[in-house]
Amino acid sequence: MQLGWLISTIVAISLGTGFAIVIATLNKKVVKDRLGKVDFKKTDIYFYWTRWDYITIICAAYAFVCIVGLAICLLNEKTINNNWVQFFLHQAFMFSMLSSIWFITRLAYVFKGIKERWSDEFK
């Protein structure tokens, strides 16, 4: 494994773990029923702006910066053998994928919460 991939893997593990810990601390505010499912009538954390949203934005911004860095390297005619190209390529892929997954997950929880919380009121 070349140096760019190795450093990028270490950075991705460190940042990803840090982001996941910040998001996971929000679980203490989630109320679950006896089956282990989220009780959206008692849990309103998904309907407010939280740390999860800030982390998703920071992650997406970091992915954008890495994409710009990769574009600059490629415009300077660097190849995949360059450590910076390897680093930016891996980081851009990992963090754009991570921020997309977090965004989609967040939307899924919000829509599911709306469906379960207010479905009785509109019948």
C-alpha positions, 0 to 999 in steps of 0.5 A: 500500500502506498503512502497516500492510501495509508495516510488517507485510511488513517484519516478516514478512520479517525474522522469517521469514528469521531463523527460517528461518536458525536452522532451516537451520543444523540441516541440517549435522547431516543425513546424506544418501545418494548420491541426496540423500535423508535417511539416517534410520539415520545421522541422529537429529536428527529424533528429538530436541527441537531449535531447530526445535521452539523456533522453531515454538513461538515462531512459534505464540505470536507468531501467537496474540499477533497474533490477540489484538491483532486481536481487541482492535482489532476489539472497539474497532470499528476497521476494515480502514483502521486500520494496527493492524488491517492489521498484526495481520491480516497477521501473524496469517495469515502466522505461523499459516500458517508455524508450521502448515507447520513443525509438519506438516513436522516431523511428516512427517520424524519419521514418515518416519524412524520408518518407515525406521529401524525398519521392518526391526526389526518385520518 
